[in-house]
C-alpha cells in the first residue's frame, strides 16, 4: 500500500471497508489502520482516509441492508452453511441477540465489533428494520468509527515517529515488543471467541423447541 498514490489508497480503503460492510469477511479494520499509519510518513491525508472509510462503511452497510431485505434470514442461514467459520448458527444467534438488546443501535455499536461489522447491514435488512432508522445509526456509527480510528492511530503514529526518529534501536525494540504483545493478545482473543462460539453452538440444539 505504501507504493500507491494517495488516490489509490483512498479508493482501496473505501472499497475494502465497503465490501466488508456488505457482509463479506475482508480485513477492513486492518486496512484502515495501515492507511492511517501511512499518513504519518507519506502524502496520504488522514482526513481523506477517514472520508473514504466513512463512505465505504455507509454505502457498504446500505447495500448489505438491501441484500438482507431481499434475501431474508434464509439467505443468511444458507450463507452460514457455506461459510460456518464466519456466518455459522452461533454467529447469527449472537448478532440477533445484539439487535434484541440494542435495537437499531446494534448497527452503531456493531461498527466497533468485528462480527457485527460484517453482519449488521444484512441482518438489519433481514429483520426489516426501517431503513430511515437504520441509515441514521449506520451513518453515525460509520463516521464515529472511521474518523475516531484514523485520527487516534494517526496521532499515536505521529507522536511515536517524532519521539523515536533519532533512536532507531529503541523503535526496533518497541516494534518487536508491540508485535509480540499484539500477537499474544490476538491469539488469546481468538481462542476465547472460538470457545464461546463452540459453547453456544453446543447449547443451541438443547434449547431448540
C-alpha positions as CSV (number, residue, x, y, z in Angstrom):
1,X,0.0,0.0,0.0
2,X,3.0,2.3,0.7
3,X,3.9,2.5,-3.0
4,X,0.4,3.5,-4.2
5,X,-0.5,7.1,-4.9
6,X,-2.8,8.7,-2.3
7,X,-5.9,8.5,-4.5
8,X,-5.5,4.7,-4.9
9,X,-5.0,4.4,-1.1
10,X,-8.4,6.2,-0.6
11,X,-10.1,4.0,-3.1
12,X,-8.6,0.9,-1.6
13,X,-9.7,1.9,1.9
14,X,-13.2,2.8,0.8
15,X,-13.6,-0.4,-1.4
16,X,-12.3,-2.9,1.2
17,X,-14.4,-1.4,4.0
18,X,-17.4,-1.2,1.7
19,X,-17.1,-4.9,0.8
20,X,-16.7,-5.9,4.5
21,X,-19.8,-3.8,5.4
22,X,-21.8,-5.7,2.7
23,X,-21.3,-8.9,4.7
24,X,-18.1,-10.2,3.1
25,X,-15.3,-11.0,5.6
26,X,-12.3,-9.0,4.4
27,X,-9.8,-7.1,6.7
28,X,-11.4,-3.7,6.7
29,X,-10.1,-2.5,10.1
30,X,-6.5,-3.6,9.3
31,X,-6.7,-1.7,6.0
32,X,-7.9,1.4,7.9
33,X,-5.1,1.2,10.5
34,X,-2.5,0.6,7.8
35,X,-3.7,3.6,5.8
36,X,-3.7,5.8,8.9
37,X,-0.1,4.9,9.7
38,X,0.9,5.6,6.1
39,X,-0.5,9.1,6.5
40,X,2.2,9.8,9.1
41,X,5.1,9.4,6.7
42,X,3.7,9.8,3.2
43,X,1.5,12.2,1.2
44,X,-1.6,10.3,2.2
45,X,-4.1,12.6,4.0
46,X,-5.6,11.3,7.3
47,X,-8.7,13.4,6.6
48,X,-9.3,11.7,3.2
49,X,-8.6,8.3,4.6
50,X,-11.4,8.9,7.2
51,X,-13.7,10.3,4.5
52,X,-13.1,7.2,2.3
53,X,-13.6,4.8,5.2
54,X,-16.9,6.6,6.2
55,X,-18.3,6.5,2.6
56,X,-17.3,2.8,2.3
57,X,-18.9,1.9,5.6
58,X,-22.2,3.8,5.0
59,X,-22.6,2.7,1.4
60,X,-21.5,-0.9,2.1
61,X,-23.8,-1.3,5.0
62,X,-26.7,0.1,2.9
63,X,-26.0,-2.5,0.2
64,X,-25.8,-5.2,2.8
65,X,-29.1,-4.0,4.2
66,X,-30.9,-4.4,0.8
67,X,-29.3,-7.8,0.3
68,X,-30.6,-8.9,3.6
69,X,-34.0,-7.3,3.0
70,X,-34.5,-9.1,-0.3
71,X,-32.9,-12.5,0.8
72,X,-34.2,-12.6,4.3
73,X,-33.0,-14.8,7.1
74,X,-33.0,-17.8,4.8
75,X,-30.2,-16.2,2.8
76,X,-28.1,-15.6,5.9
77,X,-28.6,-19.2,7.0
78,X,-27.7,-20.5,3.6
79,X,-24.5,-18.4,3.6
80,X,-23.8,-19.7,7.1
81,X,-23.9,-23.3,5.9
82,X,-21.4,-22.5,3.3
83,X,-19.1,-20.4,5.5
84,X,-19.6,-21.7,9.0
85,X,-16.4,-20.1,10.3
86,X,-17.8,-16.6,9.6
87,X,-21.6,-17.0,9.5
88,X,-22.4,-20.1,11.4
89,X,-25.6,-20.5,13.6
90,X,-23.7,-19.3,16.7
91,X,-22.5,-16.2,14.9
92,X,-26.0,-15.4,13.6
93,X,-27.6,-16.1,17.0
94,X,-25.0,-13.8,18.7
95,X,-25.8,-11.0,16.2
96,X,-29.5,-11.4,16.7
97,X,-29.1,-11.1,20.5
98,X,-27.3,-7.8,19.9
99,X,-30.3,-6.5,17.9
100,X,-32.7,-7.7,20.6
101,X,-30.6,-5.9,23.3
102,X,-29.8,-2.6,21.5
103,X,-32.4,-2.4,18.7
104,X,-31.3,-0.4,15.7
105,X,-28.3,0.9,17.7
106,X,-26.8,-2.5,17.2
107,X,-25.8,-1.1,13.8
108,X,-24.0,1.8,15.5
109,X,-22.2,-0.3,18.1
110,X,-21.7,-3.1,15.6
111,X,-19.2,-0.8,13.7
112,X,-16.8,-1.4,16.6
113,X,-17.3,-5.2,16.9
114,X,-15.8,-7.5,14.2
115,X,-18.7,-9.9,14.0
116,X,-21.4,-7.2,13.8
117,X,-19.4,-5.0,11.5
118,X,-19.9,-7.7,8.9
119,X,-23.4,-8.8,9.8
120,X,-25.2,-5.6,10.9
121,X,-26.3,-4.5,7.5
122,X,-27.6,-7.8,6.1
123,X,-29.2,-8.7,9.4
124,X,-30.9,-5.3,9.8
125,X,-32.4,-5.8,6.4
126,X,-33.5,-9.4,7.1
127,X,-35.2,-8.2,10.3
128,X,-37.0,-5.5,8.4
129,X,-35.5,-2.6,10.5
130,X,-37.0,0.6,9.0
131,X,-34.3,2.0,6.6
132,X,-34.6,5.6,7.9
133,X,-33.6,4.5,11.4
134,X,-31.0,2.1,10.0
135,X,-29.4,4.9,8.0
136,X,-29.1,7.2,11.0
137,X,-27.4,4.6,13.1
138,X,-25.3,3.4,10.2
139,X,-24.1,6.9,9.3
140,X,-23.3,7.8,12.9
141,X,-21.5,4.6,13.5
142,X,-19.5,4.8,10.3
143,X,-18.4,8.4,10.8
144,X,-17.5,7.8,14.5
145,X,-15.6,4.6,13.8
146,X,-13.8,5.9,10.7
147,X,-12.8,9.4,12.0
148,X,-12.1,8.1,15.5
149,X,-9.9,5.2,14.4
150,X,-8.0,7.2,11.8
151,X,-7.1,10.2,13.9
152,X,-6.3,8.2,17.1
153,X,-3.9,5.9,15.1
154,X,-2.5,8.9,13.2
155,X,-1.7,10.9,16.3
156,X,-0.2,7.9,18.0
157,X,2.0,7.2,15.0
158,X,2.9,10.8,14.6
159,X,4.0,11.1,18.3
160,X,5.9,7.8,18.1
161,X,7.8,8.8,15.0
162,X,8.7,12.2,16.4
163,X,9.9,10.7,19.7
164,X,11.8,7.8,18.2
165,X,13.2,9.1,14.9
166,X,16.6,9.6,16.5
167,X,16.6,6.3,18.4
168,X,16.2,3.6,15.7
169,X,17.3,0.8,18.1
170,X,14.6,1.9,20.6
171,X,12.0,2.0,17.8
172,X,13.0,-1.5,16.7
173,X,12.7,-2.8,20.3
174,X,9.3,-1.1,20.8
175,X,8.1,-2.6,17.5
176,X,9.2,-6.1,18.4
177,X,7.6,-5.9,21.9
178,X,4.4,-4.4,20.5
179,X,4.3,-7.1,17.8
180,X,4.7,-9.9,20.2
181,X,2.2,-8.4,22.7
182,X,-0.3,-7.9,19.9
183,X,0.1,-11.4,18.6
184,X,-0.4,-13.0,22.0
185,X,-3.4,-10.8,22.7
186,X,-5.0,-11.7,19.3
187,X,-4.3,-15.4,19.9
188,X,-6.0,-15.3,23.3
189,X,-8.9,-13.3,22.0
190,X,-9.4,-15.7,19.1
191,X,-9.2,-18.7,21.4
192,X,-11.7,-17.2,23.8
193,X,-14.1,-16.3,20.9
194,X,-13.8,-19.7,19.4
195,X,-14.5,-21.3,22.8
196,X,-17.5,-19.1,23.4
197,X,-19.0,-19.8,20.0
198,X,-18.4,-23.5,20.4
199,X,-20.2,-23.5,23.8
200,X,-23.1,-21.5,22.2
201,X,-23.3,-24.0,19.3
202,X,-23.4,-26.9,21.7
203,X,-26.2,-25.3,23.7
204,X,-28.4,-24.4,20.7
205,X,-29.8,-28.0,20.0
206,X,-30.7,-28.4,23.7
207,X,-32.7,-25.2,23.8
208,X,-34.4,-25.6,20.4
209,X,-38.1,-26.4,20.6
